[in-house]
Amino acid sequence: MQIEANRNFANKLWNCVSFVVNNALKDVAFDSKEWNALAPGDSCELIVDDLPLPERWIINRCDKLIASVTKDLEGYNFGVAGGKIYEFLWDDYADWYVEISKTRLYEGLKLDKTTPFDKEQALMSQKVLVYAIDRVLRVLHPFMPFVTEHLFHHIPRRGDGGSLMLNNWPSVDEDKLENDATAATQAKFDLFQKLIRSIRNARAEYKVEQGKKIEAFVLVDGTERVADLSSELASLVLLAKIDPETVKIVERGSEEGQNISTMKECVVCFVDGNCEAILPRSSLIDADKEKERLKKGLEKGAKEIEKLKGRLSGGFVDKAPAEVVQKARDELAELEAQQQKMTEGLSQID
């Protein structure tokens, strides 16, 4: 199992570098001023305060990782350090930021088709992608020297870069890691993540087809939170597979927010005390397929209930141990509750 997990991690690392080199940097001219502005190096710096929320978040997470891993290695906590790098690359970088970066890099994912493609935003995302993966390779080098050395040279850089083994260990200004600004960034991105997860959970619960885009209305407290989520609407649409034509993010206390909150036949996803997503049920299910599924469930449940009732009305009750009889009664009660829910669901569709 451990060998398989490590193989999968090496494959994930390889895929991340491949995405950066073969997709994010595909159209970059490596002799241009733009490339010199984002090429990795020991002194690569980013003005974090001027970046959008996801970029501020991933850089802060990356810098915290470097500080934490450095302390762990100095304290000989090798397993803990390796686990932190694993989690950052797999969860923060690959699952979240790489996906979000696609809304900056690919013109086809822009929601506003009337405005020109923002090359500056694409360049910004390229630099952040390179910044983070370059540092991951450096802190991961003691654990995976051969893989990281090979991948290090796949990322184009100023000059030949030399051996990764001889490059400097990344450093961070720890005073910038724990302050009100970084705490606020983390809180804002936490809300963004929770919102996407709640919609994904609803999709899974209702077995929505993977490629289907659903309607969604997001109610949130405070104009600042509305602005934060609205600024990443394209990312929300991409990651939660929402219909871009119908999605709305509105303040809960507004007139429009109150109208949305009273909509019928909707699934309400409570994100936290400040935010909830309203998903029209009609966009989550195919009415005909859902009817068929519920009818089959009712038929199957009726047969099982009849069978259990037959057992409980015969000599089984007198002869079987009390705990076995009680288990059968509990099973019957559960089946009857399920039948009631399916009946209600069928009536709502009709």
C-alpha positions as CSV (number, residue, x, y, z in Angstrom):
1,M,0.0,0.0,0.0
2,Q,2.8,2.5,0.9
3,I,4.6,1.8,-2.4
4,E,1.4,2.3,-4.3
5,A,0.6,5.5,-2.5
6,N,4.1,6.9,-3.2
7,R,3.9,5.9,-6.8
8,N,0.6,7.7,-7.1
9,F,2.1,10.8,-5.5
10,A,5.1,10.7,-7.9
11,N,2.6,10.5,-10.7
12,K,0.6,13.5,-9.3
13,L,3.8,15.5,-9.0
14,W,4.7,14.6,-12.6
15,N,1.3,15.6,-13.8
16,C,1.5,19.0,-12.0
17,V,4.8,19.8,-13.6
18,S,3.5,18.6,-17.0
19,F,0.5,20.9,-16.7
20,V,2.7,23.9,-15.9
21,V,5.1,23.3,-18.7
22,N,2.9,21.9,-21.4
23,N,-0.3,23.9,-20.7
24,A,0.2,27.0,-18.6
25,L,3.5,27.9,-20.3
26,K,2.7,26.5,-23.7
27,D,2.6,29.9,-25.5
28,V,5.3,31.6,-23.6
29,A,8.3,32.9,-25.5
30,F,11.3,32.0,-23.2
31,D,13.4,34.8,-24.6
32,S,10.8,37.5,-23.9
33,K,10.6,40.1,-21.1
34,E,7.4,38.4,-19.9
35,W,9.2,35.1,-19.3
36,N,12.1,36.9,-17.5
37,A,9.4,38.4,-15.3
38,L,8.1,35.1,-14.2
39,A,11.1,32.7,-14.6
40,P,11.9,30.9,-11.3
41,G,15.0,31.7,-9.4
42,D,16.2,31.8,-5.9
43,S,15.0,35.4,-5.5
44,C,11.6,35.0,-7.1
45,E,9.3,37.4,-5.3
46,L,5.6,38.1,-5.7
47,I,3.7,41.2,-4.4
48,V,1.0,39.2,-2.8
49,D,-1.3,42.1,-1.7
50,D,-2.0,43.0,-5.3
51,L,-3.1,39.5,-6.3
52,P,-6.7,38.0,-6.4
53,L,-7.9,35.9,-3.6
54,P,-6.9,32.4,-4.8
55,E,-3.4,33.6,-5.7
56,R,-2.9,35.2,-2.3
57,W,-4.2,32.0,-0.7
58,I,-2.0,29.5,-2.5
59,I,1.2,31.7,-2.0
60,N,0.5,32.0,1.7
61,R,-0.1,28.3,2.0
62,C,3.1,27.6,0.1
63,D,5.1,29.9,2.2
64,K,3.7,28.4,5.4
65,L,4.6,25.0,4.1
66,I,8.2,26.0,3.6
67,A,8.5,27.5,7.1
68,S,6.8,24.5,8.7
69,V,8.8,21.9,6.7
70,T,12.1,23.7,7.4
71,K,11.4,23.5,11.2
72,D,10.3,19.8,10.9
73,L,13.5,18.9,9.1
74,E,15.7,20.8,11.6
75,G,13.9,18.8,14.3
76,Y,14.3,15.5,12.5
77,N,10.5,15.1,12.0
78,F,10.9,13.7,8.5
79,G,7.6,11.8,8.3
80,V,5.6,14.9,9.5
81,A,7.4,17.1,7.0
82,G,6.8,14.7,4.1
83,G,3.1,14.4,5.0
84,K,2.7,18.2,4.9
85,I,4.3,18.4,1.4
86,Y,2.1,15.6,0.2
87,E,-1.1,17.4,1.4
88,F,-0.1,20.7,0.0
89,L,0.7,19.4,-3.5
90,W,-2.3,17.1,-3.7
91,D,-5.0,19.1,-2.0
92,D,-4.1,22.8,-2.2
93,Y,-2.0,23.0,-5.4
94,A,-3.4,20.3,-7.7
95,D,-7.1,20.0,-6.6
96,W,-7.7,23.7,-6.0
97,Y,-5.2,26.2,-7.5
98,V,-4.4,24.3,-10.7
99,E,-8.1,24.1,-11.5
100,I,-8.7,27.7,-10.6
101,S,-5.8,28.8,-12.8
102,K,-7.6,27.4,-15.8
103,T,-10.1,30.3,-15.6
104,R,-7.1,32.7,-16.0
105,L,-5.2,30.8,-18.7
106,Y,-8.0,29.6,-21.1
107,E,-10.1,32.2,-22.9
108,G,-12.9,29.6,-23.4
109,L,-13.6,29.6,-19.6
110,K,-14.2,33.3,-19.4
111,L,-17.8,34.1,-18.4
112,D,-17.8,37.5,-20.1
113,K,-17.2,36.7,-23.8
114,T,-17.4,40.4,-24.8
115,T,-14.2,41.6,-23.1
116,P,-10.8,40.8,-24.5
117,F,-8.6,38.0,-23.0
118,D,-6.7,39.4,-20.0
119,K,-3.0,38.6,-20.8
120,E,-1.9,40.2,-17.6
121,Q,-4.1,37.9,-15.5
122,A,-2.8,34.9,-17.4
123,L,0.8,36.0,-16.8
124,M,0.0,36.5,-13.1
125,S,-1.4,32.9,-12.9
126,Q,1.6,31.5,-14.8
127,K,4.0,33.1,-12.3
128,V,2.1,31.8,-9.3
129,L,2.0,28.3,-10.7
130,V,5.7,28.4,-11.3
131,Y,6.4,30.0,-8.0
132,A,4.6,27.2,-6.0
133,I,5.8,24.2,-8.0
134,D,9.4,25.4,-8.0
135,R,9.3,25.6,-4.2
136,V,7.6,22.3,-3.8
137,L,10.4,20.6,-5.8
138,R,13.0,22.2,-3.6
139,V,11.5,21.1,-0.3
140,L,10.6,17.7,-1.7
141,H,14.2,17.1,-3.0
142,P,15.5,15.4,0.2
143,F,12.6,12.9,0.0
144,M,12.6,12.2,-3.7
145,P,16.0,13.3,-5.1
146,F,15.9,11.6,-8.5
147,V,12.3,12.5,-9.4
148,T,12.6,16.1,-8.3
149,E,16.0,16.6,-9.9
150,H,14.5,15.4,-13.2
151,L,11.4,17.6,-13.0
152,F,13.4,20.6,-11.8
153,H,15.1,20.8,-15.2
154,H,11.8,20.5,-17.1
155,I,10.7,23.9,-15.8
156,P,12.4,26.5,-18.1
157,R,14.4,28.9,-16.0
158,R,17.0,31.7,-16.4
159,G,20.3,30.1,-17.3
160,D,20.6,26.4,-16.8
161,G,19.7,26.5,-13.2
162,G,22.4,24.0,-12.2
163,S,21.6,20.9,-10.1
164,L,18.6,21.2,-7.8
165,M,20.9,19.6,-5.2
166,L,23.1,22.7,-5.3
167,N,20.3,25.3,-5.5
168,N,19.4,27.3,-2.4
169,W,16.7,26.1,0.0
170,P,13.7,28.5,-0.2
171,S,13.3,31.0,2.5
172,V,10.3,33.0,3.7
173,D,9.6,36.0,5.8
174,E,7.8,34.4,8.7
175,D,6.5,37.8,9.9
176,K,4.3,38.0,6.9
177,L,2.8,34.5,7.4
178,E,0.7,35.3,10.5
179,N,-1.1,38.6,10.3
180,D,-4.6,40.0,9.9
181,A,-4.3,40.1,6.1
182,T,-3.3,36.4,5.7
183,A,-6.0,35.4,8.3
184,A,-8.6,37.3,6.3
185,T,-7.4,35.7,3.1
186,Q,-7.7,32.2,4.6
187,A,-11.2,32.9,6.0
188,K,-12.4,34.2,2.6
189,F,-11.0,31.2,0.7
190,D,-12.5,28.8,3.3
191,L,-15.9,30.2,2.5
192,F,-15.3,29.7,-1.2
193,Q,-14.2,26.1,-0.6
194,K,-17.1,25.3,1.7
195,L,-19.5,26.7,-0.9
196,I,-18.1,24.5,-3.7
197,R,-18.0,21.4,-1.4
198,S,-21.7,21.9,-0.4
199,I,-22.8,22.1,-4.0
200,R,-20.7,19.1,-4.9
201,N,-22.2,17.1,-2.0
202,A,-25.7,18.0,-3.3
203,R,-24.8,16.8,-6.8
204,A,-23.5,13.5,-5.4
205,E,-26.5,13.0,-3.2
206,Y,-28.9,13.5,-6.1
207,K,-26.6,11.5,-8.5
208,V,-26.3,14.4,-11.0
209,E,-24.5,13.4,-14.2
210,Q,-20.9,14.5,-14.0
211,G,-20.9,16.8,-17.0
212,K,-24.3,18.4,-16.3
213,K,-24.4,22.1,-15.2
214,I,-27.0,22.9,-12.6
215,E,-28.7,26.1,-11.6
216,A,-27.5,27.7,-8.3
217,F,-28.3,30.9,-6.4
218,V,-25.9,31.9,-3.6
219,L,-27.2,33.9,-0.7
220,V,-24.5,35.5,1.5
221,D,-24.4,38.0,4.3
222,G,-22.5,41.3,3.7
223,T,-21.6,43.2,0.5
224,E,-17.9,42.3,1.0
225,R,-18.6,38.6,0.9
226,V,-20.8,39.1,-2.2
227,A,-17.9,40.9,-3.9
228,D,-15.3,38.2,-2.8
229,L,-17.4,35.4,-4.3
230,S,-18.5,37.3,-7.3
231,S,-14.8,38.0,-8.2
232,E,-14.3,34.3,-8.5
233,L,-17.6,33.5,-10.3
234,A,-15.8,31.8,-13.2
235,S,-13.9,29.5,-10.8
236,L,-17.1,28.7,-8.9
237,V,-18.9,27.8,-12.2
238,L,-16.0,25.6,-13.2
239,L,-15.4,23.8,-9.9
240,A,-19.0,23.3,-8.9
241,K,-20.3,22.7,-12.5
242,I,-22.9,25.5,-12.4
243,D,-24.8,26.9,-15.3
244,P,-23.1,30.3,-15.9
245,E,-26.3,31.7,-17.5
246,T,-28.4,31.4,-14.4
247,V,-26.0,31.6,-11.4
248,K,-26.4,34.5,-9.1
249,I,-24.6,35.7,-6.0
250,V,-26.7,38.1,-4.0
251,E,-26.9,39.6,-0.5
252,R,-29.3,37.7,1.7
253,G,-31.0,40.7,3.1
254,S,-31.7,42.3,-0.3
255,E,-35.1,42.2,-2.0
256,E,-33.7,39.7,-4.6
257,G,-32.2,37.6,-1.9
258,Q,-35.5,37.4,0.0
259,N,-37.2,36.4,-3.2
260,I,-34.7,33.6,-3.8
261,S,-34.9,32.4,-0.2
262,T,-38.7,31.8,-0.7
263,M,-38.4,29.8,-3.9
264,K,-40.1,26.4,-3.8
265,E,-38.9,23.0,-4.9
266,C,-35.3,23.8,-4.0
267,V,-32.5,22.1,-2.2
268,V,-30.9,24.4,0.4
269,C,-27.2,23.8,1.1
270,F,-26.2,25.5,4.3
271,V,-22.5,26.5,3.9
272,D,-22.1,28.3,7.2
273,G,-23.9,31.0,9.1
274,N,-23.1,33.6,6.5
275,C,-23.8,31.7,3.3
276,E,-26.2,29.2,1.7
277,A,-26.7,27.9,-1.8
278,I,-30.2,27.4,-3.2
279,L,-30.4,24.7,-5.9
280,P,-33.6,24.3,-7.9
281,R,-34.6,20.6,-7.7
282,S,-35.6,20.5,-11.3
283,S,-31.9,21.1,-12.3
284,L,-30.6,18.4,-10.1
285,I,-32.8,15.5,-11.3
286,D,-34.2,14.1,-14.5
287,A,-37.9,13.9,-13.7
288,D,-38.6,10.8,-15.8
289,K,-35.5,8.9,-14.5
290,E,-36.3,9.9,-10.9
291,K,-39.9,8.7,-11.2
292,E,-38.7,5.4,-12.5
293,R,-36.1,5.0,-9.8
294,L,-38.6,5.8,-7.0
295,K,-41.3,3.5,-8.4
296,K,-38.8,0.6,-8.6
297,G,-37.7,1.4,-5.0
298,L,-41.3,1.4,-3.8
299,E,-41.9,-2.0,-5.5
300,K,-38.8,-3.5,-4.0
301,G,-39.5,-2.0,-0.6
302,A,-43.1,-3.3,-0.6
303,K,-41.9,-6.9,-1.2
304,E,-39.3,-6.6,1.6
305,I,-41.9,-5.2,4.0
306,E,-44.4,-7.9,3.2
307,K,-41.8,-10.5,3.8
308,L,-40.8,-9.0,7.1
309,K,-44.4,-8.6,8.3
310,G,-44.9,-12.3,7.5
311,R,-42.0,-13.3,9.6
312,L,-43.1,-11.1,12.5
313,S,-46.7,-12.4,12.4
314,G,-45.8,-16.1,12.6
315,G,-44.0,-18.3,15.1
316,F,-40.7,-16.5,14.5
317,V,-41.5,-14.0,17.3
318,D,-42.0,-16.7,19.9
319,K,-39.1,-18.9,18.9
320,A,-36.3,-16.4,18.0
321,P,-34.1,-14.6,20.5
322,A,-35.4,-11.2,21.6
323,E,-32.5,-9.3,20.0
324,V,-33.1,-11.0,16.7
325,V,-36.8,-10.1,16.8
326,Q,-36.0,-6.5,17.7
327,K,-33.6,-6.3,14.8
328,A,-36.3,-7.4,12.4
329,R,-38.8,-4.9,13.8
330,D,-36.2,-2.1,13.5
331,E,-35.5,-3.1,9.9
332,L,-39.2,-3.0,9.2
333,A,-39.5,0.4,10.7
334,E,-36.6,1.7,8.6
335,L,-38.1,0.2,5.4
336,E,-41.5,1.8,6.2
337,A,-39.7,5.2,6.7
338,Q,-37.9,4.8,3.4
339,Q,-41.2,4.0,1.7
340,Q,-42.7,7.1,3.1
341,K,-39.8,9.3,1.9
342,M,-40.0,7.8,-1.6
343,T,-43.7,8.3,-1.7
344,E,-43.4,11.9,-0.8
345,G,-40.6,12.4,-3.3
346,L,-42.7,10.8,-6.0
347,S,-45.7,13.1,-5.2
348,Q,-43.4,16.2,-5.4
349,I,-42.3,15.2,-8.9
350,D,-45.9,14.6,-10.0
